[in-house]
Amino acid sequence: MESNLPDPSGQRVIILAGRYAGKEGVCLGRATGGSEWMVSPDSTNEILPMVFDQDFGILVTRDN
């Protein structure tokens, strides 16, 4: 299923799971050797491994 999803790299995202659920961030790209993606929540220095379309999704706004 994941192969049919758009590439979230460099996109603004909404975090759906974990302690940053409901917060926005940016997807930095795919994690090495896995199906996870690296996401950095806004206002933090953290980089979290997350599953696209489960733990986070692309944020859709009028600007994109």
HELIX and SHEET records of a PDB file:
HELIX    1   1 GLU A    2  ASN A    4  5                                   3    
SHEET    1   A 5 LEU A  48  MET A  50  0                                        
SHEET    2   A 5 TRP A  37  PRO A  41 -1                                        
SHEET    3   A 5 GLU A  24  ARG A  30 -1                                        
SHEET    4   A 5 ARG A  12  ILE A  15 -1                                        
SHEET    5   A 5 PHE A  56  ILE A  58 -1                                        
END                                                                             
